[in-house]
Amino acid sequence: MTFSGKLMAAAATFALLGSLMTVSGAAQARSDEYKPKQAGDIVIRARGIAMVPDEETSSNQLTTGGGELNNDYVPEVDFSYFITDNIAVELIAATTKHDLKWQNPDVDLGSVMLLPPTLTLQYHFMPKERFSPYLGAGINYTFFYDEKPGAAQSISYDDGFGYALQAGFDYAISGPWSLNVDVKKVFLNTTITTNVGSGPINVDADLDPWVFGIGVGYRF
């Protein structure tokens, strides 16, 4: 992904953040009562996410060029359980679609769907405060499916494990409702096998996407 593309994705995320903070400010003005985080809480969140691949490709069979996956913007649902007031586990689920283009030489290699469930262990700072940031780390397993070969005769991607780092915050709005902003870095590697007419070619790809998310949560 180009630098300008990353900049546009970040700008869109922060613009949305600004509008939601305005809404949350209005909600706070109506009510200062909110539910603090505590052991035993279950949190369900709905987020909008930007999946921004930070790919790097290499192959012993290709001497020039590289692959590029486009961004995707989709809804996402996640579930958290608080083991203690400060420690929680979170599971996220979403699926994204990405077009793959090889550059130099330019070849359209179709598209692929990703399903990357990610489980993280989080530490929540200041769980009793309205503004409560957190850090997390965990594991990821990515399924690639519905591959389209584009100009190639065939294409496939290897599923596999990766790991993830996470940072974000919850901002209590009213009662059990909260605003959530979240950023993840997922370290993800796959082998792409494609046939463009001269026999199978294996490409090692570090996709390593950034996942920017913003949404609302409800605590039970």
N, C-alpha and C positions, 0 to 999 in steps of 0.2 A: 504494500500500500504506500502511496506517495505521502510526503510530508503534508501537502496541502489537504489531502483527504483526511489524514489524522486530525489536522487542525479544525476542519469543518465538523468532524464528528464530535470533538471536544466542545466546540462552540455551541453546537446544537444541544448537547447534554446540559451545559451550564445555563443556556437560555431557558430550557425547560425547568431546571432547578430554580431559577429566579422566579418564574411564574408560580411554581408550587409553594415556594417560601412565602409569597404574597398571600396565597390562599390560607396557608397554615397560620400566618399572622392574624388574619381576620378571624379564624377559628379560635385562636388563643384569646382574642379580645372578647369573644362571646363567653368563653369558659376557661378558667385556669385549672380546672380539675383534670388530672390525667392519671393513668395507671402506671406506676413504676415497674420496672423489670424485677422479676423475682423467680426463685427456683420453682419449677413445675409449670411455668408458663409455656403455652404452645402459641406460636406466632405463624400466621399465614400472611404472606405478602403477594401482591400483584405488582410486577414491575414492567416497565418498558425497557428493553435493553438494546444496545448497539454492540454487535459482535464485529470486532475490528481485527482481522488477521494481521500479524506482524511476521509474514512468512519469509523463509529463506530456503531455497531449493538447491540441491546439488546432485550430480550424477556422474559416474565414470563413463557413461555412454554418450553424454551430451557435453560438448566442449564450450558451447556459447549459450547465452540467454538465461532466462529464469522464469519461474511461474509466479503468477499473481492472482490471489483470490479477492473478490470484491467484498465490501461490507454488507451486513444485513441488519435489519431493525425489526424486532419481533416482540410480542408479549412473552412474559415468563412468570412462572409460579414457583414460590419456594416455601419451605416449611422449616421452622426452627423449634427446638426444644431446649429449655433452660435447665441444665443439670444443677447449677447453683445460680445465685443472683448474677454472677459475673460470667459464667462459662455456659456456652450453648453449642449445639450442633445444628448445622443447617444443610438441607438438601435442596438443590435447585434442579429444575427441569425445563428445558426449552428446546426447540429445534429450529435450525436456521438453514438457509439455502445460499450457496455461493457459486458464482461463475468462475471458472479457471481459464486463464489465458496465458499461453507461453509467449514470451517476447524474445525476439532475435534468435531464430526466426519467429514471426508472428503466427501462432496457431491457436484457434479456438478449441479448447479441450472440454467444452460442455459445462456441466454443472454437477453439484453434489449436495445432498442434504446431510447435516450433522445433527446428531443427538448426543449431547455431552453432559449427562448427569454428573454433578459435582457435589461431594460431601466435604464440608469444612468444619473444623473445630475452632470456635471463636472465643476471644476474651473481650467482654464488654466493660469498658471503663464507665464509671459514674452511673451505675444502673438505676439509681433512684432519682437522677436528674432528668429534666426535660430533654436536654441535649446529651446523648450518650454515644460516643464513638466506639468502634471496635476494630480489632485486627483478627485475621483468621488464616488458617493454612489447612490444606487437605489434599484429597486425591480426586482424580477424574478418570472416567472411562468414556471414550468417544466412539460412537457407532457411526459409520458412514453408510448411507443408503441412497437408493434412487439415483444412481450415477448415470449421467448422460454423457456420451463420448464426444459430442461435438463433431469436429472434423476428423477425429481419430476413429479407427475401426473398433476399438474397445478401450475401456479404462476401468480401473478398480483401485480402491483405497484400503489399506490395512487398518482395522480397528485396533485400539490400544489404550493402555493406561498412561496417565500423565499426572502432574501435580499442580496445585493452584495456591496462589497467595491472594489475600483479600484485605481490603480496608473499606470502611464505610461508617455511617452514623445513622442513628434513629433520632428523630425529633418528635417528641410527644405532642400531638395536636389537641385531643380532647378525649377523655375516657380511655378506652382501649386502643384508639386509633393513633397512628404515627406515620410520619413521613420517613422514607428511607432513601438514602443515596449510597450506592455501592460500586466499587471498582474491583475487578478481579484480573489477575494475570494468570492465564492457563498455559502451562508448558506442555505442548502437544506435538508429538512426532508421528508421521505416517510414511509409508512407502507407497508411492503411486506407480502402478504398472499400466502402461498404455502402449497401444500399437498404432503407429501412424503410417503403416505401410511397409516398413523396413524391418519388421519383427518387433518383439516386445522390448520396451525400454523401461527400466526401473529408475525412479526418481525419489531420492530421500528428501522429505519436506518437513521442516520445522515450522509449524503453523503459528504456534505461540500467540494466540489471540488475546487482545484486551477485551474485557466485557464491561461496558459502562451501563449502569442501571439506575433507574429512579422510579419510585412508586410509593404505594401506601401499604401499611400493615395493620393487622387486627390481632390483639392478644387475648387469648382465652385463659 
